[in-house]
Amino acid sequence: MPVPPFHRFLAPCLLLFGDGNEHSWQEAVTFCAQQMNLGKGDLEQRLRSGRSKVETLVTWALTYLRQAKLIESTGRNRNRITERGLELLGKLGRAGGFELTLQDLEAYPEFIEFLTRHKETRSKAGHRLPASVPAPPEQIDQASQDQIAQAWETLHSALEDRVLREVQKLSPMAFERLVLRLLSQLGYGSSDGLRGEVMLVPRDDGLDGVVSGDKLGLDTIYLRAKRLSAGKLGRLEVQAFLSSMVISNSSKGVLLTTSEFTREAVEFAQGVKDQRVVLVDGRALAKLMVENNLGVAVERTYEIKRLDRSFFEIGLY
């Protein structure tokens, strides 16, 4: 699942300090992961700079809360809630549901001053960064790279949404061709493409068949692709797919849909021992298309350069 946007980390970070005790940054990361049901895969996601995405977002959230005087530093890497924070926590709790937005923080003059101060700092440094980056001057270069990575991820996420909407509007025949093109891009089929290596039967809602899992045809994979614009595929659909795999003597299968899978379906597929089943939902399908330049085109390319110290220390001598 995609890691939630930055502002979603504000509420759980403040909630952690609601007990009045001091807590470390590491505790905040763990607490947010629990509150937001983030799995191992979410915690392993990294920005282009290599930094942990979740840890970076928690760091920003804590910085914002401190600048709004909702929490205060009590020493290296530790914070605790302030009277203002307790007051806001109680107010939001009584309102029903706990949600904290940037607009809530902008009610405090200290936070507005903080945004203004860093905007001026960035301007003097010659950097153009959004106000959502609370990086001190010595960290501006790293923050710049993080923001570029964040912007890249935002653009790709929006592009994947558009790609998926277009796929859901395809005719059955066009959808069949799309699946074949994607399989070819991913390396399935024979060395001269997919001819003779794919046996696909069109269905009312998609395709069903067997595809060669390697260029030499030494392995076969059962495939089912369902074109849906609404609803989710549940456990029964996965069970039916497994039955079809048994009939076709396939131990590996890919169940692809332009929609989503229910949690029960995912858990059931993960629990299968004698067969390997991969579930590809609409979001994953769109991501594969973008990654493999299928249905998209490169509009612009940027290079990010760094200082080459060896040039100045060795190359000139």
Phi, psi and omega in degrees: 000148178293141175293132182302156179295166187309313187296339180289344181275347183296313183297307180297327178296317178291321180299326179304320185274003182296342180278356177084357182268165174282144178220148181270169177298320180297322178295323179296320179298313181296317182295316179298319180299320180290314183295328185258007178055045179275130180270182181300319180297323178295317182290339180271354179295140183230153175283170180299334180287348182099349181283149178298130182292314181295314181298322179294317180293323177295320178299316178296318182298316179296322178298315179298317181295322178294317181293334176273002179063031176270332171227165180222150180284137178243011182148186183300116173067022180226147180219167172211162184283151177258174177300322178297318179296318179296322179296315179293321180298316178293321180296314181291325179294317180292336181286349180090113184082146183245109178219135182233128183241169177296330178296325176297319181290328182290356176284348182255126183299329179297325180288319177298319178297320178299313179297319180295317181299316181285333175295318178293320179298316180294324180295317179293327181280354180081017180253145177243093180241146177299156180294349182280005179250101182274055183267132174294162185307320183290350180248012185298319180301314180294319179297324178299315180295320178298319181290324176297317178296319178297318179295320178299315181294323178295316179298317180293323179296317178294321179295319179298322177298316181293320179298316181297320178298321179292320180297320181293342179266357184292152173286161178306317181293318180294323179295320178300315180294323179298314180300316179298317180296319180294316178300320179295317179297328182276357175096009178277153177101187183279174182293339179257026179110208185260000184296128178079353183248357181235131175239096184244134179249118179299140176241171179298327184246013180160222185227159177213135178168194183237138179232146177292133182274355179209170185295332183267355179074025181280344182225146179238147181231130178278137185233137169224127180237122182244122181267105180230144177255350180208164179082171180233152175272130183255192183298323181299321178295322179292320178297317178297322178296318179297322178298319179294325177297319180297317181297324182271004180059037178253133178262352179235141181210153176234120177254113187245138177217152175275359180255227182226168173248146175287162179299320180299322179295316180296313181296322179295315180297322180291335182273353180290130185257319185277347181227149179258116182239128177248127178259128180239109180272182184300319180296316180293324178298312180297322179296318178297321180295316180295315181297329183257015176054043178252113183085004178226163179224145178288120182267321184203147179235134178243149174246134175254118183253153178236164178291131177262093183296328181297332178298316182279332184269331184235315188299336182262006182237000000 
